[in-house]
Amino acid sequence: MVDSTRAAPGNVFAKATWRLVPFMVLLYIVAYLDRVNVGTAALTMNKDLGLSPEAYGFAAGIFFFGYFLFEVPSNVIMQRVGARLWICRIMLTWGAVSMANAFVTGPLSFSILRFVLGLAEAGFFPGMVLYLTFWFPSELRARLIAMFLAGVPLANVIGSPVSGFILGMDGFHGLHGWQWLFLLEGAPAILLGLLVLRLLPDGPADAKWLNDDERCTIHTALEAEPPHAHTALLPMFRDPRVWLLAIPDFGIVLALYGINLWLPQIVREMGFSILETSFINAAPYVAASVVMVLWGLSSDARRERVWHVASAAVLGAAGLVCAALFHSPAAVMISMTVAVCGVYAALAVFWTLPPSFLGGTAAAGGIALINSISNLGGFWGPTIMGWVKAHTGGFAGGLAVLALSMTIAAVMVVMIGRTLSFAGRAAMMEKFTRLNA
C-alpha cells in the first residue's frame, strides 16, 4: 500500500508545474503568434494584395469559423487518443497551413487559408485547459491557467518586434517581407509538434519523472474534488450554464481580437515607422503578461472567480473608452495598455468557471463548446473594427464597440455566477491544506 502522505502535495504540484507549464506556454506562444501575426503582416501585405480594410477584417476573422466547426470534435478526440498524439497532430497541421499563407494571391485565397488554419488549430486551447485538469486540483487552476494564457501576451511581446524585423526582409530571395514572416513563424509549430511526443505525457500515470508516491499524491488530490454536476457528454448539452457562459467569453474574445489584429495599424497611423510600431505594439502585452498572473494568484488566494472576471472586464472596457476619446499618442497607448491588461486578466480567471461543474467527457466537450462559440467573437472583433475604419476613417467607433462587449461580459458573468455552485470548494481547500501541512 502506497502512503500518499510521503510526497507533500505542494512539492509535487510545484514539480509538475515546472515540468509542464513552461513548455505549454511555449506551445501557446507559437500557436497564438501563427494566429495573429497577420496583424503585423497587414502593414505591407494589404497593399501588395490589394486588400481593403473590410476585406482584411473579414479574412483575419474567418479563422474562427473554421475553429468553431471542429472545436468540440477535436477536444473529444483528444480525450480518447491522448494529449501527446492529438496536440502533435494539431501543431503539425497548423504549422503547415500557416506557412502556406506566404503564397496567397488575393482576398479569396487569403480567406480560404485563414479558414483552414482555424480548422487545423481547433482544439488546442480547450485541450490545454482540459489537460491541466488531469494534473491539478481546482484551487490551483486560476494561477496555472493564467500562466498558460500568458503565452498570448508574450506572443505579442516576442512576436511583434521579431515580425517587424522579418518584414524588413522584403525582396530577399524574391519574396516579400510578409511572405518570410509566415514562413519563418510557421516552421516552429512543426518542430515543437514533434517535441510534444517526447515532453508532454498524457497524464500523471505516464510521467516518467514522477515516482509512485507522487502519482498517488496527485490522484488523491484529484479524487478529493467534490463531484461534478456532469461527467457525461449528452447531459452537459442540456445544462443552460454551458451555453450561457459562452456569452461573457464571446464579449471578452471579441475585444481581444479586435485589439490584437488592429493595434499594429492603430500605432502605425500615429506616425511611427514599421519597426517602431512593432516595439510600441509589444508594450501593452508586457504589462498584461504580469497582471494576468497576479490576477490569477489573487483569485486562487481569495477562492473567488466571478468578481475577478467581472472587475477585470470593467477595467478593460474603461481602457477602451479612454483610448477612443483621447488623441495624444501617449494617452492612447496608456489607455490601450489598461484595456489589454483587463481583457487578459478577465480571460485567465474565466476559464476556472467551466471545470467547476464539468468533469470527464463533459469537461472535454463543454470547455470546447464554450470556446468554439465564444471564439466567433474573434471574427466579429476585427470585422467590426475594419467596417468602422472603412466608413469613418478612424478607430474610435470600433474601440467603443469593443468596450461595450467587455461591459456586457462583466454584467453577464455576474448574472451567470449566481447560478454556479462552488459548494464544497472551501472544504476541499481545507483538506488540501491539511495534506500539505
Steps between C-alpha positions, in 0.01 A plus 500: 500500500645837397502767769370802317615737774869435434499735204392849607236633257662842482828351384335262255286767335795740486700229324217432254460874438864550406506187286185580304398866505810666346481262203125556470560878503756460221248303296236766551741780407559329166130421454386851572775659293394294198143609562556876530824574313271595214450828690866590448510350148209729409727804530642414155294200381174691463654737246678220311181292471259791460308422820252763620447544878174305472657216299790475745269502804282228349792275403676549834183408687375207288765289674252465784228338289734214421597494865132487599414205276769262627547611862273256685589191290869582539486516880298179531749324271789625716348348813471165321834478317711689755654845519837408347375375167221749454689815597783382272249461213354844563839670497628324188194594297470858618873559441470379142190710430650808662807473274271461198364852567824626344362405158155664507427717198189695595196530728352160402809285552583691819150441641507130411834439671395693810190279519709184462743625765204519739410139422859392558542678834157411641525322832840628606395757762209306656715188481767670709243625754362145523855363530562712810200335668678164462782626722383772739207546742266792450643726770826526304360548155450878476872566537589213267251600232630857534859377458398301193301789354800725559620343175251728322644838605851353488434403137440868432800609708733263315322481169439867434867610492607177326226544242610858449855386423374228266290751307828677431611197295291627210653387171727236652511208254215663308243480782314777678571558869151381596561173313817440702299580813253215438776257399734567791231523768309191383799266505545487884152347539611197299821458700326540836223265391757225475641591843152457650533125449800500735421772754123491556377183679132415467457520877671438836495122446719542190747751647835328543626790712243422775549219751216286636451715810473815288250342263295388798507852646361649180238228474393553864467877456292461185282232658431738791326743263123530557299311238429693182148570383578330168759247386316362194474687171126506425378637839756779463321625187177537700656718771418868424810613689721358227327703231471813713872502585574542131345850516753674729787314336370613159517860619854459634624325186336758272697774674819293515522438126366840409800640686761242398432506127468878474734646763802495263304713252377732776860557606622533141251780430653698787791563266749235614716291268429128457786404732397759762143376471607142571671600826229740617235239423676256735493731804136441614554125489804518729275652765218254429725195541577612857154625595315186390722270710460725806124504437495121492697480825254743659206290383651182646596668827149641550330188362284730288447494124196692378585847630861463388373445145244782519731763651774425246245529217389841631865609511542392139187689395621816674834483321330463162267794563795720594693388190201597285473845661865603523707633211851519644707194393632459858150517651362257242780248566458525880128442455558207266741351756229518766253344256733214407572427869128489578416276205769243578440499876129435442573221254747325732259466793196431280634156409479381860119517477408212261708234685321596822197298391629292207723193515608212277358495148259779597798725576665408168185582304381790715826693507531455124137600440531820702829584333374427149192721535682781676784497250258611233561831675843473343328542164277790601766698686736561206209512254324777695825692535555472123144607416514802731843599370380479139189713569635755747869516420591452868511243778300673775164349407643151480669535841167614646335180374777293658444685829130419483576131449722499811228674702243240395748227592536646851126519555433152361769322701356644822149392404612151401728472802200501728397163356846341520549294813839501664372299794759272644797697368584646840488154659724365227744786554516419871567131422773596254657731759504219758669264253760766424571572866 
